[in-house]
Amino acid sequence: MKMNRPVFLFLLLSSNALAGPDNCPIVGEMVQWIADYCMAAGQTDDLEVVMPCIERESQIQFRSSCIAKHYFKRRMCEITYANSALHKSVDECLNDPGFVGPTVGSGSSGG
């Protein structure tokens, strides 16, 4: 089912709408990690530019939100490492609780 843009934006902008018990060691909400990954991949924080990526990546089905967060964090680490902005391995980055994108770090959509 494709989510319409206003509903998706509402969910993206209100992280409390997705709050729930989560024992995952990776902080933040899955939708925040998707947004941060898409901004990193597109090298922009312009929501209009990254929206197609967010919509596409949101369609991926994961067994849990923790698995999804791990997947998107790894992809962000790979992008950062490939751009030589990371001076540690991708695995070290993945295990670093301080490595988060701006959306996850601010607890919102970054806006």
Residue pairs with C-beta under 8 A, 6 or more apart in sequence:
2 55
2 59
3 11
3 55
3 58
5 51
5 55
8 54
8 55
8 58
9 47
10 17
11 17
11 18
11 31
12 31
12 32
12 35
12 54
12 109
13 108
13 109
13 111
15 29
15 31
15 32
15 107
15 108
15 109
18 29
18 30
18 31
19 29
22 65
22 66
23 66
24 64
24 65
24 66
24 69
24 70
25 66
25 97
26 33
26 66
26 69
26 70
26 73
26 97
27 97
27 100
27 104
28 69
28 100
28 103
28 104
28 107
29 65
29 104
30 62
30 65
30 68
30 69
30 72
31 58
32 101
32 103
32 104
32 107
32 108
32 109
33 68
33 69
33 72
33 73
33 76
33 101
33 103
33 104
34 54
34 57
34 58
34 68
34 72
35 50
35 54
35 101
35 103
35 109
35 110
36 72
36 76
36 100
36 101
36 102
36 103
36 104
37 53
37 57
37 72
37 75
37 76
37 79
37 101
38 50
38 53
38 54
38 57
39 45
39 50
39 101
39 102
39 103
39 110
40 75
40 76
40 79
40 80
40 101
41 53
41 75
41 79
42 49
42 50
42 53
44 50
45 102
45 110
47 109
47 111
57 72
60 68
62 68
62 71
70 94
73 94
73 99
73 100
74 90
74 94
76 99
76 101
77 86
77 90
77 93
77 94
77 99
78 90
80 86
80 93
80 99
81 89
81 90
81 93
86 93
88 96
93 99
102 110
103 109
103 110
